[in-house]
Amino acid sequence: MNIFKEFLKGVLIGIANIIPGVSGGTMAVSMGVYDKIIKAITGMRKNFKESILTLLPYGIGAATGIGVLSFVVKYVLSNYPMQTSGLFIGLIIGGLPILMNQVKGAKFTAGNVIAFAVFFCVVTGMAFFSGSEGSVTDIAVNFSTVIQLFFIGIIASGTMIIPGVSGSMIMMICGFYGIIISNISNFISSLLHFDMPALFHGFGVLFPFGLGVLVGIGLVAKAIEILFEKVPVLTYCAILGLIFGSPIAIIYKADITSVSIWSVLVTVVTFCVGFAVSFFLGKDEDSENAVSTENVDSVG
């Protein structure tokens, strides 16, 4: 049962990573598994088997969310942006009670407030100033683009793992979001139809990007682990700033063109569903990941 719940959390994290304005890191925090995933990634060399067993259900779930449900997510986001945004905002807000427990009893200083404000401005500013990506959905595979895709993968994954920062939004800013999403869906279709030329082309695009993603995750995860060890309260305040800014970024990027009483009512329902899913999936992880009062007070 626990493995299935971890798989479901991975699915939600994977889906979050393909939605511009939604952060996979935020979703992991909301699910109560962020610390566990970070520790498993950074402890890979010392405890390889344990780390792999920890990451496997989340990884399979995330791959399922990205690879299979990307078709559904693209459709509902295009046709029902307000209702879909309500669901994702609910998923994010539902994890706030658990996250607030991480800093319960801490002394809030000027530095903590500044960290919150700065990172709140970062995530909202990225949404407002990102602009549009354009309509390019494919790219020629050559040495130059392979190197480019590798570094885009590093940048994207580095931001995906930071709560509140949307890796998909960063890819949109860089002009690669449509290219990667299109190649993922085309690769799956080619695999089902045994279209070898299309498979090789998709592999040529996705492999260097995926390699960059793995490198980026390893680098950023270690940096975040150090921050949690050295300045946990300051780090959580920065994360809270990113999370509180995420709903604003989601709404802004949702491209909502019309509002009706019916759409508002459905959005309220999807928000409540998202909140409930996030709250109850993350609830069982709360005690495991909570920062002890002694550690928080010593830092505060």
Residue pairs with C-beta under 8 A, 6 or more apart in sequence:
3 57
5 281
5 284
6 33
6 57
6 58
6 61
7 57
7 58
7 60
7 61
7 64
8 61
8 281
9 28
9 31
9 33
9 58
9 61
9 281
10 57
10 58
10 59
10 60
10 61
10 62
10 63
10 64
10 65
11 61
11 62
11 64
11 65
11 69
12 27
12 31
12 61
12 65
12 91
12 277
12 278
12 281
13 24
13 27
13 28
13 31
13 58
13 61
13 62
13 65
14 24
14 61
14 62
14 63
14 64
14 65
14 66
14 69
15 65
15 66
15 69
15 70
15 73
16 22
16 23
16 24
16 26
16 27
16 65
16 88
16 91
17 24
17 62
17 65
17 66
17 160
17 167
17 168
18 65
18 66
18 70
18 73
18 168
18 181
19 73
19 77
19 88
19 166
19 168
19 250
20 166
20 168
20 169
20 172
20 177
20 253
21 127
21 166
21 168
21 169
21 246
21 249
21 250
21 252
21 253
21 254
22 88
22 92
22 166
22 168
22 246
22 250
23 92
23 123
23 160
23 162
23 163
23 164
23 165
23 166
23 167
23 242
23 246
24 62
24 160
24 161
24 167
25 34
25 160
25 161
25 162
25 163
25 164
25 165
26 92
26 95
26 163
26 164
26 242
26 243
26 246
27 91
27 92
27 95
27 278
28 34
28 37
28 163
29 95
29 99
29 163
29 239
29 243
30 91
30 92
30 94
30 95
30 96
30 98
30 99
30 278
30 282
31 95
31 278
31 281
31 282
31 285
32 95
32 98
32 281
32 282
32 283
32 284
32 285
32 286
32 288
32 289
33 58
33 282
33 285
33 289
34 163
34 289
35 228
35 289
36 54
36 285
36 288
36 289
37 54
37 55
37 58
38 161
38 221
38 224
38 225
38 228
39 225
40 50
40 51
40 54
40 55
41 51
41 55
41 217
41 218
41 221
42 221
42 222
42 225
43 50
43 51
44 51
44 52
44 218
66 184
67 184
67 188
68 188
70 181
70 184
70 185
71 185
73 84
74 181
76 83
76 84
77 84
77 254
80 263
80 266
81 254
81 255
81 256
82 254
82 256
82 259
82 263
82 264
82 267
83 263
83 266
83 267
83 270
84 254
84 270
85 250
85 251
85 254
85 256
85 267
86 266
86 267
86 268
86 269
86 270
86 271
86 274
87 270
87 271
87 273
87 274
88 250
88 274
89 246
89 247
89 250
89 251
89 271
89 274
90 270
90 271
90 272
90 273
90 274
90 275
90 276
90 277
90 278
91 274
91 275
91 277
91 278
92 243
92 246
92 247
92 250
92 274
92 278
93 247
93 271
93 274
93 275
93 278
94 274
94 275
94 276
94 277
94 278
94 279
94 282
95 243
95 278
95 279
95 282
96 243
97 279
98 279
98 282
98 283
98 285
98 286
99 236
99 239
99 240
99 243
100 240
101 286
101 290
102 232
102 236
102 289
102 290
102 291
102 296
103 233
103 236
103 237
103 240
103 291
103 296
104 293
104 296
105 293
105 296
105 297
106 112
106 233
106 296
106 297
106 299
106 300
107 297
107 300
108 233
108 237
108 300
109 300
111 234
112 233
112 234
112 237
113 237
115 234
115 237
115 238
115 241
116 237
116 238
116 240
116 241
116 244
117 241
118 238
118 241
119 164
119 238
119 239
119 241
119 242
119 245
120 241
120 242
120 244
120 245
121 241
121 245
122 164
122 165
122 241
122 242
122 245
123 164
123 165
123 166
123 241
123 242
123 245
123 246
123 248
123 249
124 245
124 248
124 249
124 252
126 165
126 166
126 169
126 170
126 173
126 249
127 169
127 248
127 249
127 252
127 253
128 252
130 169
130 172
130 173
130 253
131 173
132 172
133 172
133 173
133 175
133 177
133 178
134 175
134 178
135 178
136 175
136 178
136 179
137 178
137 179
137 181
137 182
138 179
138 182
138 183
139 145
139 149
139 179
139 205
141 201
141 204
141 205
145 205
146 204
146 208
147 208
149 176
149 205
149 208
149 209
149 212
150 208
150 209
150 211
150 212
150 215
151 212
152 171
152 174
152 176
152 209
152 212
153 208
153 209
153 210
153 211
153 212
153 213
153 214
153 215
153 216
154 212
154 213
154 215
154 216
154 219
155 170
155 174
155 212
155 216
156 167
156 168
156 170
156 171
156 176
156 209
156 212
156 213
156 216
157 167
157 212
157 213
157 214
157 215
157 216
157 217
157 220
158 167
158 216
158 217
158 219
158 220
159 165
159 166
159 167
159 170
160 166
160 167
160 213
160 217
161 216
161 217
161 220
161 221
161 224
162 220
162 224
162 242
163 239
163 242
163 243
164 239
164 241
164 242
164 243
164 245
164 246
165 242
166 246
166 249
168 177
169 249
169 253
171 177
171 180
179 205
180 205
180 206
180 209
183 202
183 205
183 206
184 206
186 198
186 202
187 198
187 199
187 202
187 203
187 206
189 195
189 198
190 196
190 198
190 199
190 202
191 199
224 235
227 234
227 235
228 235
231 299
232 291
232 295
232 296
232 299
233 296
233 299
233 300
234 299
236 291
